[in-house]
Amino acid sequence: MSADCKDLPRFLDGQMSAEAQCGFRQHLGGCERCEARFRETLQLELLAHRALPSLAPPMAPPSASRERKRWWPRRGQVGSGFRVLVACFAMLLISPSASHWNGDDVAWLVKDGPRTLEARVTYRAVDARHQPYVPDRGGGWERPAVPSLPLHELSRMEARGDLHGIATAYLLHGAPRQALAFLKRLPPSVDRDCDLALLSLEQARQDGPLDTRHAHLEEALELLSEVLRVAPRHPQALWNRALTLAELGLTLQAADSFGEVAKLGEPGWSEEAADRERALRESTLSRGRAWKDAFAATRDLLTDASAPLPVAAVRDHPGILRLAFYDAVRAAPRRQDVLRLLPLARALDERYGGSVLQTWLARVAERDFTRRGPFARRYAQLVLGTLSPSGEVMEELRRSGEDDLYLGALVLAGFARQPVDSAALVRLARASEDPWMRVLGELELARADQREGRWWNAEQRLVEALDSCQKQGLVYRCLGLEQALTDLYLELHRPAEAFQHAWNGWSRAQEAREWRYEQVFLQELADVARYQHSFTSARAYLEESLVRMPEDCAQRTHMHSNVALLEWQRFRPEAARESLERALECERPLGMTGARVLSELARFQPRPHDGHWLRRALADLRQSDVSPGREALLLVFEGQFALEQSRDTGQALLWRGVSMAEHLPDSVDARKALAFGYSALLSEAGRAGAWNEALSLMARELRVEPVPTSCLLAVSLQHERTMVLARGPDGELKGAYSTGRREPLRDVASGLVPQELLKELTGCEHVDVLTRPPVHGLTGLLPDTLAWSYRVGRGGRPTPVQDGGSRHLVVTEVASPPALRLPKLGALTAPRVPDPWRVELRGGEATLSRVSREMADASEIELHTHGLFSASMSDASMVVLAPDADGDYALTADMVRQTRLKHAPLVLLATCGAARTAPFPHESYSLPVAFISAGASAVLAASVEIPDSAGAFFEKVRERIRAGTRPSVALRDARALWLREHPDDARWLSHVLLFE
């Protein structure tokens, strides 16, 4: 929710604290009523200034305050002249910007000395003259403070209709919201979008949650990519793209972008771009060269008994040096070869603390090398890759009595995707008394848990191992645990948690100069971004990984396969095909991603070799142990591909995969198999016009029983295919099928239902809507004049008992964590009629744990508090509550799912964006669906931000439901009445949805 409109006078008079001003400015951007009053008030002020110029206060000279080190003020920081700064916000109503400018008229925008903004604006009067940028490094020199805006100059710009100039003035003077308002009034153009991207970049650079910064950077990248698609040599877009990529740590791509600017030959700008390109490229490649040199030195230890010991490299690369030390000691065939490694053991022990490596080396040196020597040589062959860690050699090492050799071989076998004796690996790792080896043991136990489907055990084990690892300073091994947790969360399709570990790993790998792990986490971040539908940044991560190791064929195959999937998801089949063909150039198996793309492209100009490459990819994926859920998904990919050659063969494979997946409700791969399998089966039924078969399929997938015999709408999307079924009051089932979709579905579903099927629903008192991802939970599917709700199946869960003997829980005026800086919400109006069941939790009492307990026994639940979306905490919207003693405050969809609501409550989520659905292709994931799964009978929630007054609207809907009106009818009628009385609320009213 947002701040109350009654605070506008205090805001205008400067009577708010900086924190309150920040909250109200956020409210102002989304409240049409306040915005209109704001314009009127400031327009009067502007007119008064023009009429009485002699009474206007003199402008203060620029101040070189040492407190201001940022070009852009922190949230909540505003200057004393804020009202002057925002006065020209009233110009929002003026005509479009003039296309010409006079250099003399805007000379005041360009000051002598260094420029205040690192990025480039597209306003020619400012950008035409290059000025150096001197970053603030906290030394003696301070950037000049940004002066106040001269109101008379803005008035002259207004008279010329120069919206672009006004926006640029606000940009340069640290007023982002005002700049944004004017940029949005400009007609679409590459220059406007470039400046909008600049705003997003600068917002990302401010202090704030990690996920918020990444959202701004993704927005900037998307805007700049589109600008460069239209105008590939756009200088400001190339420059700002380089800055955005550098902000993400993608320094080689940033260098490439600066290099493109350098080629343009712009005076001043090209020279600065060339300098930046050299600095970025050299700092990145030198780090890579140092790592590769250290790695090469470690390989020499295995092949050359006289190779120099890389003791000096221990300081910068202790991880790979320790890794290589273990292999060098194991591979040493003679006692003297072991002892010569003592200086390296000593240096590593000094770096890590303790003496564990020297102790182990001394113990190995005491072994009988007439017996150990041949086994050590075999081990060296395993490390160098000339011998496979399987079969006879593994049995030889197991029987050798040289436990350290067998342990090393087991680890190598795991990396080579060969069968591993997990029990032996764990036993030997624990017996070694080496914390480095114990981490390997915990990793193996976690992998075993994952293979057996005990993901919760794997998660707990990895989290505890990571905590212990960090305390012991084993950075290299900690990076492996971060990778394992990222992979686990991606396998569970929990990208919010995966992102945290991927970003931590990426940051720590750079700090530790671990070049290989930098590559690993670039690809992990690309996967996370793809899961979150952040396609532009996903591609950027992939391309950075490729330009860092262009000679690596495995990297090229992985990168191009993933780009092919990104292009497919963006509805660019030709580009997807092009990337897939590039992935095939190395003639390596395409992996899971490539297999999926091949199965999808079977519908778009398949090529003769596609079948061969799909079979090879599937065979490679099935080479090692495959979980039942993963096998179900592979069968679905195989069936989807075969469907285009043989309907019978394809359907048989699809049903095998679906049937297997239906018995694995806890497997994410199985849930994906169900979603993709049913999508293909439904589309095939739609293509054949078999509407009854299609409805039966959808009811089976959604586990909805009984299927309504009248007043029903069902919608299924499979990429370019759309199928819609409708049953009117007479019960006749009609359908429509099309293959014309050419772009991804956005946040609104309007237009999906053909008009002829909408007419079938005329006369329905209530319409049950059955939908699948990505349609489920979107607004606009049916008009507000119809009473309708999303029908959510519970599957095999028992239906809670609905009785009147419980309580009406109301959570309001929550004391949210101060760090969130959320504005205080207005008090909830007392109920008009006595409510003996009402139990209120307010302020600090409304903690996460207390609310969770009280919800279990409630028959009605109302949450009147802030709603947030944080990609780092949850994949759907979450409810902000008062923090518990441990600091937890967020009620997430996962937590709700784990709750048992005993009395089938009606749930009213009067919070911003509570109905926001995660962009998962395989399941509907949102707070309302979680409440239904937990036992709620009906959930009312909005998918957008809502004002304080929305609480009263939700109360009116509840009163109608309590009086016996069907929830969908209550929502429809209350919405119509509220809209007549509050027409300004039309913006959010249609986004209030009902789930039953």
HUFEN-V514376 format. One record per pair of residues at least 6 apart in sequence whose C-alpha atoms are under 6 Angstrom apart, sorted by the first residue. I is the first residue (numbers start at 1). J is the second residue. D is the distance in whole Angstrom. If there is no record, write none. Layout:
BEGIN
i: (I,I)
j: (J,J)
d: (D,D)
END
This chain:
BEGIN
i: (1,1,1,1,1,2,2,3,3,18,18,19,22,23,28,39,42,42,43,62,63,64,64,72,97,97,97,98,98,103,114,114,114,115,115,119,120,122,130,146,167,167,167,170,171,190,194,197,197,200,200,201,201,204,204,211,211,218,222,224,235,238,242,242,242,245,246,251,252,255,255,255,258,258,259,261,262,262,262,288,298,301,302,311,319,329,330,330,331,331,331,331,332,333,333,334,335,345,345,349,381,389,397,398,407,426,429,429,429,430,446,449,466,469,479,482,482,486,486,486,489,492,495,496,496,496,496,496,502,502,506,506,509,509,519,522,526,526,529,530,542,553,557,560,560,561,561,561,564,564,564,565,567,568,571,589,590,591,595,599,599,599,602,629,629,629,630,632,632,632,632,633,635,635,636,636,636,639,639,639,642,643,654,658,661,672,675,679,682,685,686,702,703,703,704,709,710,710,710,710,711,711,711,711,711,712,712,712,712,713,713,713,714,714,714,714,714,715,715,715,716,716,716,720,720,720,721,721,722,722,723,723,724,724,725,725,726,726,727,728,728,729,748,748,748,749,749,749,749,750,750,766,766,767,768,768,769,769,769,770,773,773,773,779,787,787,787,788,789,789,790,791,792,794,800,800,800,800,801,802,802,806,806,807,807,807,808,808,808,808,808,808,809,809,810,810,811,811,811,811,812,812,813,813,814,814,815,815,815,816,816,844,846,847,847,847,847,848,848,856,856,856,857,859,859,860,860,860,861,862,862,863,863,864,864,865,866,866,867,867,867,867,867,868,868,869,875,876,876,876,877,877,878,878,879,879,880,880,881,882,883,893,893,896,897,897,899,900,901,901,904,904,904,905,905,906,906,907,908,908,909,910,912,912,912,913,913,913,913,914,914,914,915,915,915,916,917,917,918,928,937,938,938,939,939,940,940,941,941,942,942,942,943,957,957,957,960,961)
j: (866,912,946,947,948,27,947,27,823,76,77,76,76,823,35,90,87,90,90,147,145,144,145,174,161,162,163,161,162,125,131,132,133,131,133,240,236,191,268,173,179,182,183,179,179,227,237,220,223,216,220,217,220,213,216,871,872,537,536,237,261,257,254,257,258,254,254,280,281,277,280,281,273,277,277,270,270,273,274,515,324,307,328,344,476,338,376,405,376,377,379,380,338,373,376,369,365,357,358,355,387,413,406,406,425,441,437,438,441,438,458,458,478,478,505,501,505,498,501,502,498,668,528,871,872,873,874,875,521,525,518,521,517,518,545,541,538,541,538,538,559,586,583,579,583,580,583,594,576,579,580,597,576,576,743,617,617,617,614,637,640,641,641,667,669,670,669,657,660,661,673,673,653,657,654,657,677,650,653,654,650,650,677,674,670,922,922,718,694,694,737,793,793,795,793,731,727,728,729,731,727,728,729,764,767,726,727,767,768,725,726,769,724,725,769,770,771,723,724,771,722,723,772,739,740,741,738,739,737,738,736,737,735,736,734,735,733,734,733,760,761,764,778,779,780,778,779,780,781,780,781,787,788,788,788,789,789,790,791,791,921,923,924,991,968,969,972,968,994,995,995,996,996,933,902,903,904,935,903,903,904,858,859,837,858,859,837,838,839,858,859,860,839,861,840,862,840,841,863,864,842,864,842,843,842,843,843,844,882,881,882,882,882,881,882,883,884,881,889,900,901,902,902,903,905,905,906,907,907,907,908,909,910,910,911,911,880,911,878,879,880,911,912,877,878,877,918,917,918,926,914,916,891,892,890,891,889,890,889,889,889,927,930,930,930,934,934,934,934,935,935,936,937,936,937,937,938,939,939,940,941,951,944,945,946,942,943,944,945,941,942,943,941,942,943,943,925,926,925,939,996,995,996,994,995,993,994,992,993,991,992,993,991,970,971,974,970,967)
d: (6,5,5,5,6,5,5,6,6,5,6,5,5,5,6,4,6,6,5,5,6,5,5,5,5,4,4,5,5,6,6,5,5,6,5,6,5,6,5,6,4,5,6,5,6,5,6,4,6,5,5,6,6,4,5,6,6,6,6,6,6,6,4,5,6,5,6,6,6,4,6,6,5,5,6,6,4,5,5,6,6,6,6,6,5,6,6,6,5,6,6,5,6,4,5,6,5,6,5,5,5,5,5,6,6,4,5,5,5,5,4,5,6,6,6,5,6,4,6,6,5,5,6,5,5,6,6,6,6,6,6,5,6,5,6,5,4,5,5,6,6,6,4,5,5,6,6,5,4,5,6,6,5,5,6,5,5,6,6,6,6,4,6,6,5,4,5,4,6,6,6,4,6,5,5,5,6,4,5,5,5,4,6,5,5,5,5,6,5,6,6,6,5,5,5,6,5,6,5,4,5,5,5,6,5,6,5,5,5,6,5,5,6,5,6,5,6,6,5,5,6,5,6,5,6,4,6,4,6,5,6,4,6,5,6,4,6,5,5,5,5,6,5,5,6,6,6,5,5,5,5,5,5,5,6,6,6,5,6,6,6,6,6,6,5,5,6,5,5,5,5,5,6,6,6,6,5,6,5,5,5,6,5,5,5,5,5,5,6,6,6,5,5,5,5,5,6,5,5,6,5,5,5,5,6,4,4,5,5,6,5,6,5,6,4,5,6,6,5,6,4,6,6,5,4,5,5,6,5,6,5,5,6,5,6,6,5,5,6,5,6,5,5,6,6,5,6,6,5,5,6,6,6,5,6,5,6,5,5,6,4,5,5,6,5,5,6,5,6,5,5,4,5,5,6,6,5,5,6,5,5,6,6,4,5,5,4,4,5,6,6,6,5,5,4,5,6,5,6,6,6,6,4,6,5,6,5,5,6,5,4,6,6,6,6,6,6,6)
END
